[in-house]
Amino acid sequence: MHEILDVIVIGGGQSGLACGYYLRRHKLNFLILDKEEKCGGAWLHAWDSLTLFSPAEHSSLPGWLMPKSKNLFPLKQEVIDYLCQYEKRYELPIERSVTVENITSENKIFKVHTTKGIYFSKAIIAATGTWNNPFIPKIKGIETFKGIQIHSAHYKNAEQFKNLNVLVVGEGNSGAQIVAEVSKVTTVKWSTRKPPQYLPDEVDGFYLFNVATAKYNAEKEGKPFNAANYDLGNIVMVPPVKEARLRGVLISSGSFESMYENCVIWSDGTKEDFDAIIWCTGFGYATSFLKNIVSADERGIVKTEESKATEISGLWLAGYGSWTGYASATLIGINRNAKQTCNEIKEYLQQI
Ligand SMILES: Cc1cc2nc3c(=O)[nH]c(=O)nc-3n(C[C@H](O)[C@H](O)[C@H](O)COP(=O)(O)OP(=O)(O)OC[C@H]3O[C@@H](n4cnc5c(N)ncnc54)[C@H](O)[C@@H]3O)c2cc1C
């Protein structure tokens, strides 16, 4: 006989851990499955110099504050250390090096098919983030390009780009930060579809979280939202981006229509040679393992009411950003999302 758990959480990054915290408080019988060998989720793969957007005191999971950092914004390794200590502190049951390939459902029991066998549960939380689903646009001629091409998901540092002609593509935070770093060792052009938009210098991740919270509360109460209307997707002026602005390297060359062997063809028809392209063009959601139980759009978005799937009972999705709960893809924002998700699950388990 196989054990039937109350809940299986898929993904042991920050979102999976926050859910684990609340499942434990509810005294539910649960297990977290994670494909990585080590703790840290997507932070394990971030580039070497990546830091948080907010100070440590505003970047905490439920229950335990992130320890203060010597740096204004904690370093990638400090985030990994925090996540590793967090799961130990709360003795969260995690099995690593387990990839969930597929889920099926029968008589309100989920059968979770993994690289290490089959697990059973009454409810599922998908918390698999985005890192496993990098997006590169289908540009005409992309397959003919002979130079180096990497996605920001796999960028580590500027070392491999020394003395190369580099093109960075994408107008978000990754694009701006990678232009800032690579332009210190070589010549870089920056391709963006629209002019890059920056947040004011004093706006950090914590400020953005408060704006998102105020917006959410206003919408819930049917009130107009009048706070300073910052686009939450605009570039945050972290110290390396401020420094690059001073050096005058944050200049967009516009967009290109097609690519060929060693070059891109800009929208005005001119050609320019590049040795390497770094695609900072974002991510879809890593939800393909849900394909047998729910439908998803081309980006991996599943229909939900906040984090609860609407096509099947017993499935929740946490930490994927605004469609599963405002600011839920951040350390500070996952708290509310995880708490509500686990409260709903507790209620669901009492009813079935
Ligand atoms: C430039 C940049 C700056 C950022 N700055 C901040 C910031 O300042 N503050 C902040 O809070 N966030 C920040 N983020 C976002 C943050 O890195 C991610 O949103 C966060 O890691 C999401 O956490 P998660 O737990 O939902 O997903 P992840 O960290 O990706 O964890 C998901 C886990 O699920 C596992 N997994 C995936 N698929 C499967 C499967 N099929 N089976 C088993 N396991 C699976 C993965 O291996 C991974 O361990 C930033 C991101 C970028 C790109």
The ligand as an SDF file (V2000), in Angstrom:
LIG
                    3D

 53 58  0  0  0  0  0  0  0  0999 V2000
   17.0230   39.8990  -12.1840 C   0  0  0  0  0  0  0  0  0  0  0  0
   16.1790   39.2910  -11.0930 C   0  0  0  0  0  0  0  0  0  0  0  0
   16.1050   39.9170   -9.8600 C   0  0  0  0  0  0  0  0  0  0  0  0
   15.2990   39.4010   -8.8450 C   0  0  0  0  0  0  0  0  0  0  0  0
   15.2420   40.0500   -7.6570 N   0  0  0  0  0  0  0  0  0  0  0  0
   14.4470   39.5950   -6.6770 C   0  0  0  0  0  0  0  0  0  0  0  0
   14.3410   40.2610   -5.4230 C   0  0  0  0  0  0  0  0  0  0  0  0
   14.9700   41.2910   -5.2050 O   0  0  0  0  0  0  0  0  0  0  0  0
   13.5230   39.7540   -4.4730 N   0  0  0  0  0  0  0  0  0  0  0  0
   12.8040   38.6150   -4.6750 C   0  0  0  0  0  0  0  0  0  0  0  0
   12.1080   38.1810   -3.7670 O   0  0  0  0  0  0  0  0  0  0  0  0
   12.8650   37.9720   -5.8610 N   0  0  0  0  0  0  0  0  0  0  0  0
   13.6600   38.4230   -6.8480 C   0  0  0  0  0  0  0  0  0  0  0  0
   13.7230   37.7650   -8.0480 N   0  0  0  0  0  0  0  0  0  0  0  0
   12.7720   36.6820   -8.3070 C   0  0  0  0  0  0  0  0  0  0  0  0
   13.1760   35.3800   -7.7340 C   0  0  0  0  0  0  0  0  0  0  0  0
   14.4550   34.9760   -8.1360 O   0  0  0  0  0  0  0  0  0  0  0  0
   12.1680   34.3320   -8.2110 C   0  0  0  0  0  0  0  0  0  0  0  0
   10.9340   34.9170   -8.4100 O   0  0  0  0  0  0  0  0  0  0  0  0
   12.0530   33.2740   -7.1510 C   0  0  0  0  0  0  0  0  0  0  0  0
   13.1990   32.4740   -7.1710 O   0  0  0  0  0  0  0  0  0  0  0  0
   10.7930   32.4700   -7.3400 C   0  0  0  0  0  0  0  0  0  0  0  0
   10.7290   31.5460   -6.2850 O   0  0  0  0  0  0  0  0  0  0  0  0
    9.9450   30.2030   -6.4760 P   0  0  0  0  0  0  0  0  0  0  0  0
   10.1700   29.4150   -5.2400 O   0  0  0  0  0  0  0  0  0  0  0  0
    8.5620   30.5060   -6.8750 O   0  0  0  0  0  0  0  0  0  0  0  0
   10.6400   29.5270   -7.7250 O   0  0  0  0  0  0  0  0  0  0  0  0
   12.1360   28.9470   -7.8080 P   0  0  0  0  0  0  0  0  0  0  0  0
   13.0900   29.6920   -6.9540 O   0  0  0  0  0  0  0  0  0  0  0  0
   12.4170   28.8350   -9.2690 O   0  0  0  0  0  0  0  0  0  0  0  0
   11.9610   27.4840   -7.1780 O   0  0  0  0  0  0  0  0  0  0  0  0
   11.2370   26.4960   -7.8430 C   0  0  0  0  0  0  0  0  0  0  0  0
   11.8640   25.1740   -7.5360 C   0  0  0  0  0  0  0  0  0  0  0  0
   11.0840   24.1820   -8.1740 O   0  0  0  0  0  0  0  0  0  0  0  0
   11.9400   23.2440   -8.7840 C   0  0  0  0  0  0  0  0  0  0  0  0
   11.2170   22.6150   -9.8870 N   0  0  0  0  0  0  0  0  0  0  0  0
   10.8310   23.1510  -11.0640 C   0  0  0  0  0  0  0  0  0  0  0  0
   10.1700   22.2530  -11.8250 N   0  0  0  0  0  0  0  0  0  0  0  0
   10.1560   21.1180  -11.1010 C   0  0  0  0  0  0  0  0  0  0  0  0
    9.6160   19.8110  -11.3390 C   0  0  0  0  0  0  0  0  0  0  0  0
    8.9570   19.5090  -12.4600 N   0  0  0  0  0  0  0  0  0  0  0  0
    9.7930   18.8460  -10.3840 N   0  0  0  0  0  0  0  0  0  0  0  0
   10.4400   19.1510   -9.2260 C   0  0  0  0  0  0  0  0  0  0  0  0
   10.9660   20.3650   -8.9480 N   0  0  0  0  0  0  0  0  0  0  0  0
   10.8140   21.3290   -9.8740 C   0  0  0  0  0  0  0  0  0  0  0  0
   13.1110   24.0750   -9.2430 C   0  0  0  0  0  0  0  0  0  0  0  0
   14.2410   23.2800   -9.4840 O   0  0  0  0  0  0  0  0  0  0  0  0
   13.2740   25.0360   -8.0730 C   0  0  0  0  0  0  0  0  0  0  0  0
   14.1340   24.5140   -7.0870 O   0  0  0  0  0  0  0  0  0  0  0  0
   14.5370   38.2370   -9.0660 C   0  0  0  0  0  0  0  0  0  0  0  0
   14.6370   37.5740  -10.2920 C   0  0  0  0  0  0  0  0  0  0  0  0
   15.4450   38.1020  -11.2980 C   0  0  0  0  0  0  0  0  0  0  0  0
   15.5170   37.3840  -12.6330 C   0  0  0  0  0  0  0  0  0  0  0  0
  1  2  1  0
  2  3  1  0
  2 52  2  0
  3  4  2  0
  4  5  1  0
  4 50  1  0
  5  6  2  0
  6  7  1  0
  6 13  1  0
  7  8  2  0
  7  9  1  0
  9 10  1  0
 10 11  2  0
 10 12  1  0
 12 13  2  0
 13 14  1  0
 14 15  1  0
 14 50  1  0
 15 16  1  0
 16 17  1  0
 16 18  1  0
 18 19  1  0
 18 20  1  0
 20 21  1  0
 20 22  1  0
 22 23  1  0
 23 24  1  0
 24 25  2  0
 24 26  1  0
 24 27  1  0
 27 28  1  0
 28 29  2  0
 28 30  1  0
 28 31  1  0
 31 32  1  0
 32 33  1  0
 33 34  1  0
 33 48  1  0
 34 35  1  0
 35 36  1  0
 35 46  1  0
 36 37  1  0
 36 45  1  0
 37 38  2  0
 38 39  1  0
 39 40  1  0
 39 45  2  0
 40 41  1  0
 40 42  2  0
 42 43  1  0
 43 44  2  0
 44 45  1  0
 46 47  1  0
 46 48  1  0
 48 49  1  0
 50 51  2  0
 51 52  1  0
 52 53  1  0
M  END
$$$$
